[in-house]
Amino acid sequence: MEERPPGDGDPHHHEALVGAGHVHAHGPATPVSAHLRRVIAAVLIPFGVAVVVGLIVLWPGGVPAHERTGVGFDQQTQRGKVTRVVEVPCSDINPADPGTCQQDTVQVTTGADKGRTFTVSVHPGELRRYSVGQEVILTYSPDAPQDLQYTVVDVDRDTPIALLAGLFAVAVLAVGRWRGLTALIALAISFAVLSLFILPAILRGSDPLLVAVVGASAIMLVALYLCHGLSARTSVAVLGTLVSLILIGVLGLVFTNWAHLTGNTSEETGLIHGLYPGIEIRGLLLAGFIIGSLGVLDDVTVTQTSAVWELKQADPTMNARRLYNAGVRIGRDHIASTVNTLVLAYAGAALPLLLLFSIAQRDFVSVATSELVAEEIARTLVGSIGLVASVPVTTGLAALIAAADHPDSVPGAAGGAAGPTRPRHRRRRRRRGGAADRT
């Protein structure tokens, strides 16, 4: 008995075509997906326009000048090279000093005094020692006495840092290829926004929190869409990141006020306030909360959206609830490691400070509630709450979009049934055995 080829009058042929990817033309997924896309667009398009307007209105036009204060920031910077190193008794320099010192001859290699030499004395207790041929950074004070106009302030590290940056770029391109190239471009744009907009705008006296929100939003939009493309998946990650940033800003504002955190806890902030008295230091602290959390937030939200889309591709019968549950399970592991990373990163950066508290034999509570440490604890905890919140928010949005928009979704699959895929399998079996059946 000859079997009819699938198509003419075959009641399963339409279902097979639907299961093969034609759901957008006939199934109910299209209106659901279109509605969700419109909702996302209704949020992100005005948000993007607001970011552009904020950049235009707050654009600083360069770093503002400040009054001369006599500190190192008022001095000119030049380059030099160590040409001679001689060990001499420290008593030759200062009769009260014991031990052996170094007398280094340094030659100025840039500026109007190029070729001029001066001598630097290095005592045994100093950690930094110089060698012949080593390039150094100099400060020039024209109003100082002749023999004190030039001072060595640091070592020239241009070559090793440039080489390390080159190795980083090569590694990213070798592994990431085209995606790695877009990531490097996004990184360059992020640095440009930070150096050309965020920092000068804060120095101009604009509200640091507002500047950080606008700048971080611009970085987020450029980085995510440039690296991951203009798609519904990327838009879900952007929306999840946006919600988390808003939460971080609100929590930071509430708890910095409640805990009376001023932000003026270091020499750097005191010096900045002295040079630019118009800067609002507490706003600077809140700006740090947002900018510091952005990079990790991008990682979490992109990971969650990618995980949900991959789950849907692996099992097209998964509905939104199953996608959400599976995605959140992945997110829990990610959050556990990320929060631990944030805490350890702060502990590593503040290790000298923590050692000082340990030497002083202060108890944990008094150390944790001191303003110097409490600021960093608040920064870590507020950022971690934003990270934790980004998982269910991003995963939920991604599950809704993926379940409604995936081409393998079919009518009636809301309950996760695999029925629509069986006609496709029967059609394949008929094709494979068609010749034998017809005989």
C-alpha positions as CSV (number, residue, x, y, z in Angstrom):
1,M,0.0,0.0,0.0
2,E,1.5,3.3,-1.0
3,E,1.7,6.0,1.6
4,R,0.8,9.5,0.6
5,P,3.6,12.0,0.7
6,P,3.3,14.5,3.5
7,G,1.5,17.6,2.5
8,D,-1.6,16.8,0.5
9,G,-4.3,16.3,3.0
10,D,-1.9,15.2,5.7
11,P,-3.4,16.6,9.0
12,H,0.1,16.6,10.6
13,H,1.8,18.5,7.9
14,H,0.7,22.0,9.1
15,E,1.9,21.1,12.7
16,A,5.2,19.9,11.3
17,L,5.7,23.2,9.5
18,V,4.8,25.1,12.6
19,G,7.2,23.0,14.7
20,A,9.9,23.6,12.1
21,G,9.9,27.3,12.7
22,H,6.8,28.9,11.1
23,V,5.1,29.9,14.4
24,H,5.6,33.6,13.8
25,A,3.2,33.6,10.9
26,H,0.3,31.8,12.7
27,G,0.8,31.0,16.3
28,P,-0.1,33.2,19.3
29,A,3.6,33.8,20.2
30,T,3.8,36.6,17.7
31,P,1.4,39.0,19.4
32,V,2.8,38.1,22.9
33,S,6.3,38.7,21.6
34,A,5.4,41.9,19.8
35,H,3.7,43.2,22.9
36,L,6.7,42.5,25.1
37,R,9.0,44.1,22.6
38,R,6.8,47.2,22.5
39,V,7.0,47.4,26.3
40,I,10.8,47.1,26.3
41,A,11.0,49.7,23.6
42,A,8.7,52.0,25.4
43,V,11.1,51.9,28.4
44,L,14.5,51.8,26.6
45,I,13.9,54.4,23.9
46,P,12.9,57.3,26.2
47,F,15.7,56.2,28.5
48,G,18.3,56.3,25.7
49,V,17.0,59.8,24.6
50,A,17.3,61.0,28.2
51,V,20.9,59.7,28.4
52,V,21.8,61.6,25.3
53,V,20.1,64.8,26.5
54,G,21.9,64.4,29.9
55,L,25.3,64.1,28.1
56,I,24.6,67.2,26.1
57,V,23.3,69.3,29.1
58,L,26.0,68.2,31.5
59,W,28.9,68.0,29.0
60,P,31.8,69.8,30.9
61,G,34.0,70.9,28.0
62,G,37.3,70.0,29.7
63,V,38.8,70.0,33.2
64,P,38.3,73.4,34.9
65,A,41.3,75.3,36.3
66,H,41.9,75.7,40.0
67,E,43.7,78.2,42.2
68,R,47.4,77.5,42.8
69,T,47.9,75.9,46.2
70,G,51.6,74.9,46.2
71,V,50.9,71.2,46.1
72,G,52.3,68.8,43.5
73,F,49.4,69.3,41.2
74,D,50.5,72.8,40.4
75,Q,54.0,71.7,39.4
76,Q,55.1,70.8,35.9
77,T,56.0,67.2,35.0
78,Q,59.1,66.3,33.1
79,R,61.0,63.1,32.3
80,G,64.6,62.2,33.3
81,K,67.1,59.3,33.4
82,V,69.5,58.1,36.0
83,T,73.0,58.4,34.6
84,R,75.2,57.6,37.6
85,V,74.8,55.8,41.0
86,V,77.4,56.2,43.7
87,E,77.4,54.7,47.2
88,V,78.6,57.1,49.9
89,P,78.5,57.2,53.7
90,C,75.3,58.9,54.8
91,S,77.4,61.0,57.2
92,D,78.7,62.8,54.1
93,I,75.2,64.0,53.4
94,N,74.0,64.4,57.0
95,P,76.5,63.9,59.9
96,A,73.7,62.5,62.1
97,D,72.7,59.7,59.6
98,P,74.5,56.3,59.9
99,G,74.8,53.7,57.1
100,T,75.5,53.9,53.4
101,C,73.4,56.1,51.0
102,Q,73.2,56.4,47.3
103,Q,73.9,59.6,45.4
104,D,72.2,59.4,42.0
105,T,72.8,61.7,39.2
106,V,69.7,62.4,37.1
107,Q,69.6,64.0,33.7
108,V,66.5,65.9,32.5
109,T,65.4,64.5,29.1
110,T,62.4,66.7,28.3
111,G,61.5,70.4,28.5
112,A,63.5,73.6,28.3
113,D,66.2,72.3,30.6
114,K,66.9,69.1,28.6
115,G,70.4,67.9,29.4
116,R,70.6,69.5,32.8
117,T,71.7,67.2,35.7
118,F,71.1,67.2,39.4
119,T,71.8,64.9,42.3
120,V,69.3,62.9,44.4
121,S,70.2,61.3,47.7
122,V,68.6,58.0,48.6
123,H,68.8,56.8,52.2
124,P,68.9,53.1,53.3
125,G,65.4,53.2,54.8
126,E,63.8,54.2,51.5
127,L,62.1,51.4,49.6
128,R,62.7,52.7,46.1
129,R,66.3,52.3,44.8
130,Y,67.4,53.5,41.3
131,S,69.8,52.0,38.8
132,V,71.8,53.5,35.9
133,G,69.7,53.9,32.8
134,Q,66.4,53.9,34.7
135,E,63.8,56.4,33.5
136,V,62.1,58.5,36.1
137,I,59.3,61.1,36.4
138,L,60.3,64.6,37.6
139,T,58.4,67.6,38.9
140,Y,59.7,71.1,38.1
141,S,59.1,74.0,40.4
142,P,60.4,77.2,38.7
143,D,60.0,79.3,41.8
144,A,62.2,77.0,44.0
145,P,65.9,77.6,44.5
146,Q,68.1,76.4,41.6
147,D,69.3,73.2,43.2
148,L,65.7,72.2,44.3
149,Q,63.7,72.9,41.2
150,Y,63.7,69.3,40.0
151,T,62.6,66.4,42.2
152,V,62.2,62.7,41.4
153,V,58.6,61.6,42.2
154,D,58.2,58.3,40.5
155,V,59.5,55.7,38.1
156,D,58.6,55.9,34.4
157,R,56.5,52.7,33.8
158,D,55.2,53.5,30.3
159,T,57.0,50.6,28.6
160,P,55.9,47.7,30.9
161,I,52.4,49.0,31.3
162,A,52.0,49.4,27.5
163,L,53.4,45.9,26.9
164,L,51.0,44.5,29.5
165,A,48.1,46.3,27.8
166,G,49.2,44.9,24.4
167,L,49.3,41.4,25.8
168,F,45.8,41.9,27.2
169,A,44.5,43.0,23.8
170,V,46.2,40.1,22.0
171,A,44.7,37.6,24.5
172,V,41.2,39.1,24.1
173,L,41.4,39.1,20.3
174,A,42.8,35.6,20.1
175,V,40.0,34.1,22.2
176,G,37.2,36.5,21.5
177,R,37.9,37.3,17.8
178,W,35.3,39.7,16.5
179,R,33.5,39.8,19.9
180,G,36.8,40.5,21.5
181,L,37.4,43.4,19.1
182,T,34.0,44.9,20.0
183,A,34.8,44.4,23.7
184,L,38.1,46.4,23.3
185,I,36.2,49.2,21.4
186,A,33.6,49.3,24.2
187,L,36.4,49.5,26.8
188,A,38.0,52.4,25.0
189,I,34.6,54.2,24.8
190,S,34.1,53.5,28.6
191,F,37.4,55.2,29.4
192,A,36.5,58.1,27.1
193,V,33.2,58.6,28.9
194,L,35.0,58.4,32.2
195,S,37.8,60.8,31.4
196,L,36.0,63.2,29.1
197,F,32.6,63.4,30.8
198,I,32.3,62.0,34.3
199,L,35.5,63.3,35.9
200,P,35.4,66.8,34.3
201,A,31.7,67.2,34.9
202,I,32.1,66.4,38.6
203,L,35.0,68.9,38.8
204,R,32.8,71.5,37.1
205,G,30.4,71.3,40.1
206,S,27.6,69.2,38.6
207,D,25.9,66.8,40.9
208,P,28.2,63.7,41.1
209,L,25.2,61.3,41.5
210,L,23.5,62.7,38.4
211,V,26.7,62.7,36.4
212,A,27.4,59.1,37.5
213,V,23.9,57.9,36.5
214,V,24.1,59.6,33.0
215,G,27.7,58.4,32.4
216,A,27.2,54.9,33.7
217,S,24.0,54.6,31.6
218,A,25.9,55.7,28.5
219,I,28.6,53.2,29.1
220,M,26.1,50.5,29.7
221,L,24.2,51.2,26.5
222,V,27.3,51.4,24.3
223,A,29.1,48.4,25.9
224,L,26.1,46.0,25.8
225,Y,24.7,46.8,22.4
226,L,28.2,47.1,20.8
227,C,29.4,43.8,22.3
228,H,26.2,41.8,22.0
229,G,24.3,43.3,19.2
230,L,20.9,45.1,18.8
231,S,18.6,42.3,19.9
232,A,15.8,41.4,22.3
233,R,18.3,39.4,24.3
234,T,20.6,42.5,24.8
235,S,17.6,44.7,25.5
236,V,16.6,42.4,28.4
237,A,20.1,42.6,29.8
238,V,20.0,46.4,29.5
239,L,16.7,46.6,31.2
240,G,17.8,44.3,34.1
241,T,21.0,46.4,34.5
242,L,18.9,49.6,34.6
243,V,16.6,48.3,37.3
244,S,19.5,47.2,39.4
245,L,21.3,50.5,39.0
246,I,18.2,52.3,40.2
247,L,18.0,50.1,43.2
248,I,21.7,50.6,44.0
249,G,21.2,54.4,43.7
250,V,18.2,54.4,46.0
251,L,19.7,52.1,48.6
252,G,23.0,54.1,48.5
253,L,21.2,57.4,49.1
254,V,19.1,56.0,52.0
255,F,21.9,54.3,53.9
256,T,24.6,56.9,53.4
257,N,22.3,59.5,54.9
258,W,21.1,57.1,57.6
259,A,24.6,56.1,58.6
260,H,25.9,59.7,58.3
261,L,28.6,58.8,55.8
262,T,30.3,61.9,54.5
263,G,32.7,60.4,52.0
264,N,35.5,62.6,53.3
265,T,37.7,59.8,54.7
266,S,40.9,60.0,52.7
267,E,43.7,62.4,51.8
268,E,42.5,62.3,48.2
269,T,39.0,63.4,48.9
270,G,40.3,66.2,51.2
271,L,42.7,67.4,48.6
272,I,40.0,67.3,45.9
273,H,37.7,69.3,48.2
274,G,40.5,71.8,48.8
275,L,41.2,72.3,45.1
276,Y,37.5,72.3,44.1
277,P,35.3,73.4,47.1
278,G,32.1,73.2,45.0
279,I,32.3,69.4,44.8
280,E,29.7,67.6,46.9
281,I,31.7,64.9,48.6
282,R,28.8,62.7,49.6
283,G,27.5,62.7,46.0
284,L,31.0,61.6,45.0
285,L,30.6,58.6,47.3
286,L,27.3,57.7,45.8
287,A,28.7,58.0,42.3
288,G,31.4,55.5,43.3
289,F,28.6,53.1,44.3
290,I,27.1,53.2,40.9
291,I,30.2,53.2,38.7
292,G,31.8,50.4,40.8
293,S,28.8,48.1,40.4
294,L,28.2,48.6,36.7
295,G,30.9,46.2,35.4
296,V,29.8,43.3,37.5
297,L,26.1,44.0,36.8
298,D,26.7,43.8,33.1
299,D,28.4,40.5,33.6
300,V,25.5,39.0,35.6
301,T,22.6,40.3,33.4
302,V,24.3,39.2,30.1
303,T,25.0,35.8,31.6
304,Q,21.4,35.3,32.8
305,T,19.9,36.3,29.4
306,S,22.3,34.1,27.5
307,A,21.6,31.2,29.9
308,V,17.9,31.5,29.4
309,W,18.2,31.7,25.6
310,E,20.5,28.7,25.5
311,L,18.1,26.7,27.7
312,K,15.3,27.5,25.3
313,Q,17.3,26.4,22.3
314,A,18.3,23.2,24.0
315,D,14.7,22.4,24.9
316,P,12.2,24.3,22.8
317,T,9.3,22.9,24.8
318,M,10.3,24.8,28.0
319,N,7.7,27.4,29.0
320,A,8.4,30.6,30.8
321,R,8.1,29.1,34.3
322,R,10.5,26.3,33.6
323,L,13.0,28.7,31.9
324,Y,12.8,31.1,34.9
325,N,13.4,28.3,37.5
326,A,16.3,26.9,35.5
327,G,17.8,30.3,34.9
328,V,17.5,31.3,38.6
329,R,19.3,28.1,39.6
330,I,22.2,29.2,37.4
331,G,22.0,32.7,38.8
332,R,22.3,31.5,42.4
333,D,25.7,30.0,41.6
334,H,26.8,33.1,39.8
335,I,25.7,35.4,42.6
336,A,27.4,33.3,45.3
337,S,30.8,33.5,43.6
338,T,30.3,37.2,42.6
339,V,29.5,38.4,46.1
340,N,32.4,36.6,47.5
341,T,34.6,38.2,44.8
342,L,33.5,41.7,45.8
343,V,34.3,41.1,49.5
344,L,37.7,39.6,48.8
345,A,38.5,42.4,46.2
346,Y,37.9,45.0,48.9
347,A,39.9,43.0,51.5
348,G,42.8,42.8,49.1
349,A,42.7,46.5,48.2
350,A,42.4,47.5,51.9
351,L,44.8,45.0,53.3
352,P,47.3,47.7,54.7
353,L,44.4,49.4,56.4
354,L,43.1,46.2,57.9
355,L,46.6,45.4,59.2
356,L,46.7,48.8,60.9
357,F,43.4,48.0,62.7
358,S,44.8,44.6,63.6
359,I,47.9,46.2,65.1
360,A,45.7,48.6,67.1
361,Q,43.9,45.5,68.5
362,R,40.5,47.0,67.8
363,D,37.5,44.6,67.8
364,F,35.6,43.8,64.6
365,V,32.5,45.9,65.4
366,S,34.4,49.1,66.1
367,V,36.5,48.6,63.0
368,A,33.5,47.8,60.8
369,T,31.5,50.8,62.0
370,S,34.3,53.3,61.7
371,E,33.5,55.6,58.8
372,L,36.6,54.7,56.8
373,V,35.6,51.0,56.7
374,A,31.8,51.5,56.9
375,E,31.9,53.4,53.6
376,E,33.5,50.3,51.9
377,I,31.2,47.9,53.6
378,A,28.2,50.0,52.5
379,R,29.6,50.1,49.0
380,T,30.0,46.3,48.9
381,L,26.7,45.5,50.5
382,V,24.6,47.9,48.4
383,G,26.3,46.7,45.2
384,S,25.7,43.1,46.2
385,I,22.0,43.7,46.8
386,G,21.8,45.2,43.3
387,L,23.5,42.1,41.9
388,V,21.2,39.8,43.8
389,A,18.2,41.7,42.6
390,S,19.4,41.6,39.0
391,V,19.1,37.8,38.8
392,P,15.4,37.4,39.3
393,V,14.5,40.6,37.4
394,T,16.7,39.8,34.3
395,T,15.9,36.1,34.3
396,G,12.1,36.7,34.5
397,L,12.2,39.2,31.6
398,A,14.4,36.8,29.6
399,A,12.1,33.8,30.3
400,L,9.1,35.7,29.1
401,I,10.7,36.9,25.9
402,A,12.4,33.6,25.1
403,A,9.2,31.6,25.7
404,A,7.1,33.9,23.5
405,D,9.7,34.7,20.8
406,H,11.6,31.5,20.2
407,P,10.9,30.1,16.7
408,D,10.5,26.6,18.0
409,S,7.7,27.6,20.3
410,V,4.4,26.3,19.2
411,P,0.7,26.8,20.0
412,G,-0.3,24.8,23.0
413,A,3.2,24.4,24.3
414,A,2.6,26.6,27.3
415,G,2.3,23.6,29.5
416,G,5.6,22.2,28.2
417,A,4.1,19.4,26.2
418,A,6.2,17.9,23.5
419,G,3.2,16.9,21.3
420,P,3.9,19.3,18.4
421,T,7.4,17.9,17.8
422,R,6.1,14.3,17.3
423,P,4.5,14.9,13.8
424,R,7.9,16.3,12.7
425,H,9.5,13.1,13.8
426,R,6.9,11.0,12.0
427,R,7.5,12.9,8.8
428,R,11.2,12.3,9.1
429,R,10.6,8.6,9.6
430,R,8.3,8.5,6.6
431,R,11.0,10.2,4.4
432,R,13.7,7.8,5.5
433,G,11.5,4.7,4.9
434,G,9.5,6.1,2.0
435,A,10.9,3.9,-0.7
436,A,10.3,0.7,1.2
437,D,6.8,1.8,2.1
438,R,5.9,2.5,-1.4
439,T,7.1,-0.9,-2.5
